[in-house]
Amino acid sequence: MNRPPLPPTALVVAIPAHNEAATLPATLRALHTATQHPRLLAHDLPVVTVVAADACFDSTAALARHHGAHVVQLARRNVGAARAAAVAHGLGLLGPAADRAWIATTDADTLVPATWLTYQVEQAIAGWDCVLGTIRIAPHPSLSNVTAQHHHSRYFAGRPERGHAWDHPHVHGANLGVAAHAYHRAHGFPALTHSEDHALATALRRTGARILRTDHCPVLTSGRTTPEPPMGSAPTCRT
């Protein structure tokens, strides 16, 4: 970390969604709680939440607006394009503050912890350009114990004993944060139908971004095993 860190001046939270009316309200309620954390409020940062409603034919967009999110609509059926659209819309709403914004991304079937945004902002202030977080899988009727145990054994392979930091190998759009300047230098999320988060992380690494891989603030994401294209994925595909 050679240059002094520049603290963020605003936050953009980007959420892609395809027919996620059943799960999005809980996602946005959890996110609202995160925006009200006392340590985050102390930084006095504007927070813009954008849901990219991609090829939705349910009430996803209306529910997003009802819960206070901005909505950008597209018909790409492409999670990378949806993430990129949400980020671009959010940065556009910020105006001049966008240059030093921090971008946090999650999914429409995911619950973030109350300290999620606070932790990301604190890491940005510490000088990190990107935070790659981890997930936990929520119980789901379609998720058998065998599948859950298989995922757990693969996902946590190599995790050190309690008390030691885990420089994990995972990348999740459901738990990712990145400084706007680093995001633009890496050319943002590519329009891929899957693994757009991995592609961004690879591009960030190639541009020399300072990337923190941490298990400090895991998010709780859906345990469904039947993908809901283009946004959903089975637990064994989330690494």
C-alpha positions as CSV (number, residue, x, y, z in Angstrom):
1,M,0.0,0.0,0.0
2,N,2.2,2.8,-1.3
3,R,-0.1,5.7,-1.6
4,P,-2.3,7.2,1.2
5,P,-5.8,5.8,1.0
6,L,-8.6,8.1,-0.1
7,P,-11.7,7.5,2.0
8,P,-14.9,6.9,0.0
9,T,-17.3,9.8,-0.3
10,A,-20.4,7.8,-1.2
11,L,-21.7,4.2,-1.5
12,V,-23.4,2.4,-4.3
13,V,-25.1,-0.9,-3.6
14,A,-25.8,-2.9,-6.8
15,I,-28.2,-5.8,-6.9
16,P,-29.0,-7.8,-10.0
17,A,-32.4,-9.5,-10.0
18,H,-34.4,-11.8,-12.3
19,N,-37.9,-12.5,-11.0
20,E,-36.8,-12.3,-7.3
21,A,-40.0,-10.9,-5.8
22,A,-40.1,-13.7,-3.3
23,T,-36.7,-12.9,-1.8
24,L,-35.8,-9.3,-2.7
25,P,-37.8,-7.6,0.2
26,A,-35.9,-9.5,2.8
27,T,-32.6,-8.6,1.0
28,L,-33.5,-4.9,1.0
29,R,-34.6,-5.0,4.6
30,A,-31.3,-6.5,5.7
31,L,-29.5,-3.9,3.6
32,H,-31.4,-1.1,5.2
33,T,-30.3,-2.3,8.6
34,A,-26.7,-2.3,7.4
35,T,-27.1,1.3,6.2
36,Q,-28.2,2.3,9.7
37,H,-25.2,0.9,11.6
38,P,-23.9,3.6,13.9
39,R,-20.3,3.3,12.7
40,L,-21.4,3.7,9.1
41,L,-23.6,6.7,10.0
42,A,-20.6,8.3,11.6
43,H,-19.0,8.5,8.2
44,D,-22.0,10.5,6.9
45,L,-21.9,8.9,3.4
46,P,-24.8,9.0,1.0
47,V,-25.9,5.5,0.1
48,V,-27.5,4.7,-3.3
49,T,-29.1,1.3,-3.7
50,V,-29.9,0.1,-7.2
51,V,-31.7,-3.0,-8.3
52,A,-31.2,-4.1,-11.9
53,A,-34.4,-5.8,-12.9
54,D,-33.3,-8.0,-15.8
55,A,-36.1,-9.5,-17.9
56,C,-38.5,-9.6,-14.9
57,F,-42.1,-10.4,-15.4
58,D,-43.0,-10.4,-11.7
59,S,-43.2,-7.6,-9.2
60,T,-39.4,-7.4,-8.6
61,A,-39.2,-3.8,-9.9
62,A,-42.2,-2.5,-7.9
63,L,-41.0,-4.2,-4.7
64,A,-37.6,-2.7,-5.1
65,R,-39.1,0.8,-5.4
66,H,-41.4,0.2,-2.5
67,H,-38.4,-0.6,-0.3
68,G,-36.6,2.6,-1.4
69,A,-34.2,1.3,-4.0
70,H,-33.6,2.8,-7.4
71,V,-34.4,0.6,-10.3
72,V,-32.8,0.1,-13.7
73,Q,-34.6,-2.2,-16.1
74,L,-33.0,-4.2,-18.9
75,A,-33.9,-7.3,-20.9
76,R,-30.5,-9.0,-21.3
77,R,-30.9,-12.2,-19.1
78,N,-27.3,-11.7,-18.3
79,V,-26.0,-11.3,-14.7
80,G,-22.8,-9.5,-15.7
81,A,-24.8,-6.9,-17.7
82,A,-27.2,-6.5,-14.9
83,R,-24.5,-5.9,-12.3
84,A,-22.8,-3.4,-14.6
85,A,-26.1,-1.6,-15.3
86,A,-26.8,-1.3,-11.5
87,V,-23.3,0.1,-10.8
88,A,-23.4,2.5,-13.7
89,H,-26.9,3.8,-12.7
90,G,-25.8,4.2,-9.1
91,L,-22.6,6.1,-10.0
92,G,-24.6,8.3,-12.3
93,L,-27.0,9.3,-9.5
94,L,-24.0,10.4,-7.4
95,G,-22.6,12.9,-9.8
96,P,-19.2,14.3,-8.7
97,A,-19.1,12.0,-5.6
98,A,-18.9,9.0,-7.9
99,D,-15.2,9.4,-8.5
100,R,-14.5,8.3,-4.9
101,A,-17.4,6.1,-4.4
102,W,-17.3,2.6,-3.0
103,I,-19.3,-0.1,-4.8
104,A,-20.8,-3.0,-2.8
105,T,-22.6,-5.8,-4.7
106,T,-24.9,-8.5,-3.4
107,D,-27.7,-10.7,-4.8
108,A,-31.4,-10.5,-4.6
109,D,-31.6,-13.8,-2.6
110,T,-29.0,-12.8,0.0
111,L,-29.1,-11.3,3.5
112,V,-26.1,-9.1,4.5
113,P,-25.1,-8.7,8.1
114,A,-25.6,-5.4,9.9
115,T,-21.9,-4.6,9.8
116,W,-21.5,-5.4,6.0
117,L,-21.2,-1.9,4.7
118,T,-19.5,-0.6,7.7
119,Y,-16.8,-3.2,7.4
120,Q,-16.3,-2.5,3.7
121,V,-16.0,1.2,4.2
122,E,-13.4,0.7,7.0
123,Q,-11.4,-1.5,4.7
124,A,-11.5,1.2,2.0
125,I,-10.3,3.7,4.5
126,A,-7.5,1.3,5.4
127,G,-6.3,1.4,1.8
128,W,-7.9,-1.7,0.2
129,D,-9.2,-1.4,-3.4
130,C,-11.4,-4.5,-3.3
131,V,-13.0,-6.7,-0.6
132,L,-13.9,-10.3,-1.5
133,G,-16.1,-11.8,1.1
134,T,-17.5,-15.2,1.8
135,I,-21.0,-16.7,2.0
136,R,-23.0,-19.1,4.1
137,I,-25.7,-21.2,2.6
138,A,-29.2,-20.9,4.1
139,P,-31.4,-24.0,4.4
140,H,-33.7,-24.7,1.5
141,P,-36.2,-27.5,0.7
142,S,-34.2,-28.4,-2.4
143,L,-30.9,-28.6,-0.5
144,S,-30.3,-32.1,0.8
145,N,-28.0,-32.7,3.8
146,V,-25.6,-34.6,1.6
147,T,-25.3,-31.6,-0.9
148,A,-24.9,-29.2,2.0
149,Q,-22.2,-31.2,3.6
150,H,-20.4,-31.6,0.3
151,H,-20.5,-27.9,-0.3
152,H,-19.3,-27.2,3.3
153,S,-16.3,-29.6,3.0
154,R,-15.2,-28.1,-0.4
155,Y,-15.9,-24.5,0.5
156,F,-14.0,-24.5,3.8
157,A,-11.1,-26.7,2.8
158,G,-7.9,-25.0,3.9
159,R,-9.5,-22.7,6.4
160,P,-7.1,-22.1,9.3
161,E,-8.0,-22.6,12.9
162,R,-10.2,-20.1,14.7
163,G,-8.4,-16.8,15.4
164,H,-6.4,-16.9,12.2
165,A,-7.3,-14.9,9.1
166,W,-8.5,-16.9,6.1
167,D,-7.1,-15.8,2.8
168,H,-9.8,-17.7,1.0
169,P,-9.9,-18.5,-2.7
170,H,-13.6,-17.6,-3.3
171,V,-15.2,-14.8,-5.3
172,H,-18.9,-14.0,-4.9
173,G,-20.8,-11.2,-6.5
174,A,-23.1,-11.6,-3.5
175,N,-20.3,-10.3,-1.2
176,L,-18.0,-8.0,-3.1
177,G,-16.8,-4.5,-2.7
178,V,-14.6,-2.3,-4.9
179,A,-13.5,1.3,-5.1
180,A,-14.9,3.1,-8.2
181,H,-11.5,4.0,-9.5
182,A,-10.3,0.4,-9.4
183,Y,-13.6,-0.8,-10.9
184,H,-13.2,1.5,-13.9
185,R,-9.5,0.7,-14.3
186,A,-10.5,-3.0,-14.5
187,H,-13.4,-2.1,-17.0
188,G,-16.1,-3.2,-14.6
189,F,-18.3,-6.3,-14.7
190,P,-18.2,-8.0,-18.1
191,A,-21.5,-9.0,-19.8
192,L,-21.2,-12.7,-18.9
193,T,-24.0,-15.0,-18.0
194,H,-21.9,-16.4,-15.1
195,S,-18.6,-15.9,-13.4
196,E,-18.7,-12.2,-14.1
197,D,-17.5,-11.7,-10.5
198,H,-14.4,-13.9,-11.1
199,A,-13.7,-12.0,-14.3
200,L,-13.7,-8.7,-12.5
201,A,-11.5,-10.1,-9.7
202,T,-9.0,-11.3,-12.3
203,A,-9.0,-8.0,-14.0
204,L,-8.5,-6.2,-10.7
205,R,-5.5,-8.4,-9.9
206,R,-4.0,-7.7,-13.3
207,T,-4.3,-3.9,-12.8
208,G,-2.5,-4.1,-9.4
209,A,-5.5,-3.5,-7.2
210,R,-5.1,-4.2,-3.5
211,I,-7.5,-7.1,-2.8
212,L,-8.6,-8.2,0.6
213,R,-10.0,-11.8,0.8
214,T,-11.8,-12.1,4.1
215,D,-14.2,-14.3,6.0
216,H,-15.0,-11.4,8.4
217,C,-18.5,-10.5,7.2
218,P,-20.1,-13.5,5.4
219,V,-23.5,-13.1,3.8
220,L,-26.3,-15.6,4.0
221,T,-27.4,-16.7,0.5
222,S,-30.1,-19.0,-0.9
223,G,-29.6,-22.7,-0.6
224,R,-31.7,-23.4,-3.6
225,T,-30.1,-26.0,-5.9
226,T,-32.1,-25.2,-9.0
227,P,-30.7,-22.1,-10.7
228,E,-33.0,-19.2,-11.5
229,P,-31.4,-17.9,-14.6
230,P,-29.7,-15.6,-15.2
231,M,-29.1,-14.5,-11.6
232,G,-29.3,-17.7,-9.5
233,S,-26.8,-20.5,-9.1
234,A,-26.5,-23.7,-7.2
235,P,-24.5,-23.7,-3.9
236,T,-21.7,-25.8,-5.4
237,C,-21.3,-23.2,-8.2
238,R,-20.9,-20.2,-5.9
239,T,-17.1,-20.3,-5.5
